[in-house]
Amino acid sequence: MPRTMSVSDSILIRAAPSAVYEHLSDPRAMGRWSPENLGARILGDPVRTHVGMVFDGRNKRGSFRWTTRCTVTAADPGERFAFRVHAIGVRHPRLAGAIALWEYRFEAVDGSTRVTETWTDNRRAWPDFLANAFDRVATRGHTFAEFQRGNIRTTLERLKAALEQERPAEGGGGNGPGLG
């Protein structure tokens, strides 16, 4: 059975695109919303999110914990934030290889922002049967596409709840946990 290589979902958040971008473009804060991510450590000077910025993401699923090495591939304030995951390990990301691409797009819609989160499986060198077997063990019975679809929905709902609680519908901007 061929793999689904990409899944995405969207949600409307009552905040300006620049405010939503500011929160999502800080990998250290992702643990606030993601069901698996515990935050990140930025390698180098975390002055402002920029293309080429490298960070190590800390993650957990049940009692299993791992670290991923990621590089920012898009940092367009209020429009797009993306990063590729290219190494993984238990305590340190020692096993290099194409793993995944995560992307967030921001679109102004009637005083709100449509946030679209997309996960793309970059394990293209893996045969489908091997990836599907590995995925079902790692996710307790699901493919990564099915599993990430649920994670994306949870992340977007938590982000919406947090940002709409923090900011009035007319507001947004400037003082969130961003890097800049």
ChimeraX attribute file (.defattr): number of C-alpha atoms within 10 A of each C-alpha:
attribute: neighborCount
match mode: 1-to-1
recipient: residues
	/A:1	6
	/A:2	9
	/A:3	15
	/A:4	13
	/A:5	14
	/A:6	18
	/A:7	18
	/A:8	18
	/A:9	15
	/A:10	18
	/A:11	15
	/A:12	19
	/A:13	24
	/A:14	24
	/A:15	24
	/A:16	24
	/A:17	25
	/A:18	19
	/A:19	22
	/A:20	28
	/A:21	25
	/A:22	23
	/A:23	20
	/A:24	20
	/A:25	27
	/A:26	21
	/A:27	25
	/A:28	22
	/A:29	17
	/A:30	21
	/A:31	17
	/A:32	15
	/A:33	22
	/A:34	20
	/A:35	18
	/A:36	17
	/A:37	22
	/A:38	19
	/A:39	20
	/A:40	21
	/A:41	14
	/A:42	19
	/A:43	13
	/A:44	9
	/A:45	10
	/A:46	16
	/A:47	9
	/A:48	13
	/A:49	23
	/A:50	19
	/A:51	15
	/A:52	13
	/A:53	19
	/A:54	23
	/A:55	22
	/A:56	22
	/A:57	24
	/A:58	23
	/A:59	19
	/A:60	13
	/A:61	12
	/A:62	7
	/A:63	5
	/A:64	9
	/A:65	15
	/A:66	16
	/A:67	21
	/A:68	24
	/A:69	26
	/A:70	28
	/A:71	20
	/A:72	22
	/A:73	19
	/A:74	20
	/A:75	20
	/A:76	17
	/A:77	18
	/A:78	19
	/A:79	17
	/A:80	21
	/A:81	25
	/A:82	22
	/A:83	24
	/A:84	22
	/A:85	23
	/A:86	20
	/A:87	19
	/A:88	21
	/A:89	14
	/A:90	14
	/A:91	11
	/A:92	15
	/A:93	18
	/A:94	14
	/A:95	13
	/A:96	13
	/A:97	13
	/A:98	16
	/A:99	18
	/A:100	19
	/A:101	20
	/A:102	19
	/A:103	18
	/A:104	22
	/A:105	21
	/A:106	24
	/A:107	17
	/A:108	18
	/A:109	13
	/A:110	9
	/A:111	15
	/A:112	19
	/A:113	24
	/A:114	21
	/A:115	25
	/A:116	18
	/A:117	23
	/A:118	19
	/A:119	23
	/A:120	19
	/A:121	18
	/A:122	17
	/A:123	15
	/A:124	13
	/A:125	9
	/A:126	10
	/A:127	11
	/A:128	15
	/A:129	12
	/A:130	9
	/A:131	17
	/A:132	20
	/A:133	13
	/A:134	16
	/A:135	18
	/A:136	14
	/A:137	11
	/A:138	15
	/A:139	15
	/A:140	10
	/A:141	14
	/A:142	16
	/A:143	20
	/A:144	24
	/A:145	20
	/A:146	15
	/A:147	17
	/A:148	19
	/A:149	18
	/A:150	15
	/A:151	17
	/A:152	22
	/A:153	18
	/A:154	15
	/A:155	20
	/A:156	21
	/A:157	17
	/A:158	16
	/A:159	22
	/A:160	20
	/A:161	14
	/A:162	14
	/A:163	19
	/A:164	16
	/A:165	11
	/A:166	13
	/A:167	16
	/A:168	11
	/A:169	15
	/A:170	10
	/A:171	14
	/A:172	20
	/A:173	15
	/A:174	11
	/A:175	10
	/A:176	17
	/A:177	15
	/A:178	21
	/A:179	16
	/A:180	13
